[in-house]
Amino acid sequence: MIAEASDPKSSLPDKALERLSEKIRKTMVRAMSDFHMIEEGDRVLAAVSGGKDSATMLIHLEEIRKRAKFRFTVDALLVNQKQPWFDAEQYLAWMTGRGFFIKMIEDDVFNVALQKTRPGKSLCRICSRLRRGVLYTYARKNGYTKIALGHHRDDLNETLLMNMFFSGRIAAMPPKLVSNDGHNVVIRPMCYVEEEKIIAYKEAAGIPVMTCDPCESQDKAQRQKMKTLLKGLESTYPGLEAILLKSMKNIKPSRLLDKDLFDFHEF
């Protein structure tokens, strides 16, 4: 991962940055309340990657914790996957300077992915799966009750379209789920937050994020096309992305074709 150059000082006046931060925080609180993401006594493991999304999530999740009327804890974990370009020094220094301790563990995900991937194929999917396994194992062994991921509204919308266009199914990223192994509960506190607000916050706060070394893959290409498509539609029909998210909360099984969801024979 490569640290992007970023001004360590805020690019917005303090009050403007506070207003932007408040909007993100309140949107996260609304999502967390809607889907009962965190409860009294929860131990939350915030999975950070060094990117803008998880950094923004961690900062605001900690602020929510401080203001909450019930008690829960938030700890941050960064997995060093042993990529040759991995360099977390600037990112960790910035977060430490703002009072955040991020535990970093090493796991040779990168080389395992290399061994399991055919030449010329993308590492992204298997890297993601292996990293998720590392998180699940760490959370289970250390008694965490929730794992928080930094996916935002645009991620959900893009995933919905990708599944419809390329997999023939209607599915996105749930705000809360139980992992396949049955031992971990995953939450996405930023599922209502627009990516443009996260980008604005990252730039305004001067977060020195890390980006993964460029790796072309079909998944990345498809997601970028969905992002471009949605931004184009949003410019023509303002508010469309918010409506698309709302549609995921307003499912009408009898108006679709899934016989497992609606009994067309008996109705």
C-alpha positions in Angstrom: 0.0 0.0 0.0 1.2 3.5 -0.9 0.5 6.6 1.2 -1.0 9.4 -0.8 0.3 12.8 -0.3 -2.0 14.8 1.9 -1.9 18.1 3.7 -1.6 17.2 7.4 -3.7 20.3 8.3 -7.4 20.7 7.6 -8.3 22.3 4.3 -11.6 23.6 5.8 -12.2 26.1 8.7 -12.8 24.3 12.0 -16.5 25.1 12.0 -17.0 23.8 8.4 -15.2 20.6 9.2 -17.2 20.2 12.4 -20.5 20.5 10.4 -19.3 18.0 7.9 -18.3 15.6 10.6 -21.6 16.1 12.4 -23.5 15.1 9.2 -21.5 11.9 8.8 -21.9 11.1 12.5 -25.6 11.6 12.6 -26.1 9.6 9.4 -24.1 6.7 11.0 -26.2 6.9 14.2 -29.4 6.7 12.1 -28.2 3.6 10.3 -26.9 2.0 13.6 -30.3 2.6 15.2 -32.3 1.4 12.2 -30.5 -1.9 12.2 -29.6 -2.3 15.9 -25.9 -2.6 15.1 -24.4 -2.0 18.6 -25.8 -2.9 22.0 -24.8 -2.4 25.6 -21.5 -4.2 26.4 -20.5 -4.8 22.8 -16.8 -5.1 22.0 -16.5 -3.7 18.5 -13.5 -4.5 16.3 -13.1 -1.7 13.7 -11.3 -3.2 10.6 -9.2 -0.4 9.1 -7.2 -0.7 5.9 -5.5 2.6 5.8 -8.1 3.9 3.3 -10.4 6.9 3.6 -13.6 4.9 4.3 -12.4 2.9 7.3 -10.5 5.8 8.7 -13.6 8.0 8.5 -15.6 5.2 10.1 -13.2 4.7 13.0 -13.0 8.5 13.8 -16.8 8.9 13.9 -17.5 5.5 15.6 -15.3 6.6 18.5 -17.1 9.9 18.7 -20.4 8.1 18.7 -19.1 5.8 21.5 -18.2 8.8 23.6 -21.6 10.3 23.2 -23.6 7.1 23.6 -26.0 6.6 26.5 -24.8 3.0 26.8 -21.4 1.4 27.1 -19.4 -0.3 24.4 -15.8 -0.4 23.3 -14.1 0.2 19.9 -10.7 -1.2 19.0 -9.0 -0.8 15.6 -7.1 -3.5 13.7 -5.0 -3.2 10.6 -3.8 -6.3 8.8 -0.3 -6.1 7.2 -0.8 -8.5 4.3 3.0 -8.4 3.6 2.6 -6.7 0.2 6.1 -5.5 -0.9 4.7 -1.9 -1.2 3.0 -1.9 2.2 3.9 1.3 4.2 1.6 2.3 7.0 4.0 4.7 8.8 2.4 8.0 7.8 -1.1 6.8 8.2 -0.5 5.3 11.7 1.4 8.4 12.8 -1.5 10.6 11.7 -4.0 8.4 13.6 -1.8 8.2 16.7 -1.5 12.0 16.7 -5.2 12.2 17.1 -5.4 9.7 19.9 -6.2 6.5 18.0 -4.3 3.3 18.8 -4.4 0.9 15.9 -3.1 -2.6 16.5 -1.3 -4.0 13.5 -0.9 -7.7 12.9 1.0 -9.4 10.2 -0.3 -12.3 8.1 1.3 -13.4 4.8 -2.0 -13.0 2.8 -0.2 -11.6 -0.2 2.1 -14.6 -0.8 -0.6 -17.1 -0.1 -2.8 -15.3 -2.6 0.1 -15.4 -5.1 0.4 -19.2 -4.7 -3.3 -19.7 -5.1 -3.8 -17.4 -8.1 -3.1 -18.4 -11.7 -0.6 -16.2 -13.6 -2.3 -13.2 -15.1 -5.3 -13.4 -12.8 -6.2 -10.8 -10.2 -5.3 -11.3 -6.6 -8.1 -9.0 -5.3 -10.8 -11.6 -4.7 -8.7 -14.1 -2.9 -6.8 -11.4 -0.9 -10.1 -10.1 0.3 -11.3 -13.6 1.3 -8.1 -14.4 3.1 -8.0 -11.0 4.9 -11.6 -11.5 6.0 -10.6 -14.9 7.5 -7.8 -13.2 9.4 -10.3 -10.6 10.8 -12.8 -13.3 11.8 -10.2 -15.4 13.5 -8.8 -12.5 15.5 -12.2 -11.3 16.5 -13.3 -14.7 17.7 -10.1 -15.4 19.6 -10.1 -12.0 21.3 -13.8 -11.9 22.3 -15.1 -9.2 20.0 -18.9 -9.3 19.5 -19.0 -7.1 16.4 -16.7 -6.4 13.4 -17.3 -3.0 11.8 -16.5 -2.5 8.1 -16.2 0.8 6.3 -18.6 0.2 3.3 -20.7 3.2 2.4 -23.9 4.0 0.5 -22.2 4.0 -2.9 -20.7 0.6 -2.2 -24.2 -0.8 -1.5 -25.7 0.7 -4.7 -22.8 -0.4 -6.9 -22.9 -3.9 -5.5 -26.7 -4.1 -6.1 -26.2 -3.2 -9.8 -23.2 -5.5 -10.2 -25.2 -8.4 -8.8 -28.2 -7.6 -11.1 -26.2 -7.0 -14.2 -23.5 -9.7 -13.9 -24.9 -12.4 -11.5 -28.6 -12.3 -12.2 -29.6 -11.8 -8.6 -30.9 -8.9 -6.4 -28.5 -8.5 -3.6 -26.2 -5.9 -2.1 -24.2 -5.5 1.2 -26.4 -6.0 4.3 -25.9 -3.5 7.1 -25.6 -6.4 9.6 -24.9 -10.1 9.0 -23.7 -13.2 10.7 -20.6 -14.6 9.1 -20.7 -18.0 7.3 -18.8 -19.6 10.2 -21.6 -18.4 12.6 -19.1 -16.9 15.0 -18.9 -13.3 14.0 -21.4 -10.4 13.5 -20.4 -7.9 10.8 -21.8 -4.4 10.8 -21.5 -1.5 8.3 -22.2 1.7 10.3 -21.6 3.9 7.2 -24.1 2.2 4.9 -26.2 5.4 4.7 -23.2 7.8 4.2 -22.5 9.1 0.7 -19.0 8.6 -0.6 -18.7 12.2 -1.6 -19.0 13.2 2.1 -16.2 10.8 3.0 -14.0 12.1 0.3 -14.7 15.7 1.4 -13.9 14.7 5.0 -10.7 13.0 4.1 -9.5 16.0 2.1 -10.7 18.5 4.8 -9.1 16.6 7.7 -5.9 15.8 5.8 -6.0 12.1 6.3 -2.9 10.5 4.7 -4.6 7.4 3.3 -3.0 4.3 1.8 -4.1 2.8 -1.5 -3.5 -0.7 -2.6 -0.9 -1.1 -5.5 -2.8 -1.0 -8.8 -4.2 -4.4 -9.7 -6.5 -4.7 -12.7 -9.4 -7.2 -12.3 -12.8 -7.8 -13.8 -14.4 -7.0 -10.5 -12.7 -3.6 -10.2 -13.5 -2.8 -13.8 -17.2 -3.7 -13.3 -17.4 -1.7 -10.1 -15.8 1.4 -11.8 -18.4 1.1 -14.6 -21.2 1.0 -12.0 -19.7 4.0 -10.2 -19.5 5.9 -13.5 -23.0 4.9 -14.5 -24.5 5.9 -11.1 -22.7 9.3 -11.1 -23.9 10.0 -14.6 -27.5 9.2 -13.7 -27.2 11.2 -10.5 -26.2 14.3 -12.5 -29.3 13.9 -14.7 -31.6 12.8 -11.9 -30.4 14.4 -8.6 -31.3 12.3 -5.6 -31.4 9.0 -7.6 -28.7 7.4 -5.5 -30.6 8.1 -2.3 -33.7 6.6 -3.9 -31.8 3.5 -5.0 -30.7 2.9 -1.4 -34.3 3.5 -0.2 -35.5 0.9 -2.7 -33.5 -1.8 -0.8 -35.6 -1.1 2.2 -38.9 -1.3 0.3 -39.0 -4.8 -1.2 -42.3 -6.0 -2.7 -41.9 -9.8 -3.1 -45.2 -10.1 -5.0 -44.0 -7.7 -7.6 -40.9 -9.8 -8.4 -40.4 -13.3 -9.8 -38.9 -15.2 -6.8 -41.1 -18.2 -6.0 -39.2 -18.7 -2.7 -40.3 -15.3 -1.5 -43.9 -15.3 -2.7 -46.2 -18.3 -3.2 -47.6 -17.5 -6.6 -49.4 -20.9 -6.7 -51.4 -20.5 -3.5 -52.2 -16.8 -3.3 
